[in-house]
């Protein structure tokens, strides 16, 4: 969950503004020392919450939706 927490922190702080591209799975793995499946799951949770969309050939893009306080 540390990958998810880190991405949520970046979204809240503005380090990942709407329209920006999230780091790739490989970049997340290297930065956080996790397996690719862990990075993929973190991005998947953000996608389920409507915070990112994944576009083929572009990667995962931050939407304009903001996380709720409980996230």
N, C-alpha and C positions, 0 to 999 in steps of 0.2 A: 504493500500500500504506500510505500514511501515515494514511488514514482507518481502515483496518483496525487498524493499530498503535495509533491513538488510542483506538479503541473497546475494544480488548483491554486497554489501560492503564486505562481507566475501569472495566472489569469487575474487573480484578485489584485496583484500589485501593478498590473498594467504592463508587465514584461512581455506578455502575450496578448497584445490588443486584438480586437476583432479584425478578421481578415489576414492575420499573420499565420504562417505555417508553423506547426509544431515540429519539434525535432523528430527525425526518423526513428523507427524502432531500434535500429543499430546505434544511433546516437544516444538514445535513452539507455540502452543496455550498457554502453561504455561509461556514460556519466554516472549511472547509479549502481553499476555492478550487479545487474540482474539478468535473468534469462530473457530471451526474446518473447516468450509467451507471457511473461510478467508485464513487459512493456506493452505488448499488444492488448492485454486485458485492461491495463490502465487507460489506454486510449479508447478502448471499447466502452468502458464505463462513462467516460466523458461524452462519447457519442450518444449513449443511451440517455444521458441527462440533457442532451441538446446543446452542449457547450462546444462541440466540434462536429464537423462533417468531413468525411473522407472522400476524396475525389481521385479516381484512377489517374495516375500520371502526375498528380499534384501533391498527394499526401493528405495529411489531416490539417484542416484549416479551422481556426478559431471562429466561432459564430459570434453574434452580438449579444447572445444571452449571457446573463450573469449567474454565477452560482448562488444558491440560497445559503442562508447562514448555517444550515445544518450540514452542508456539503464540505 
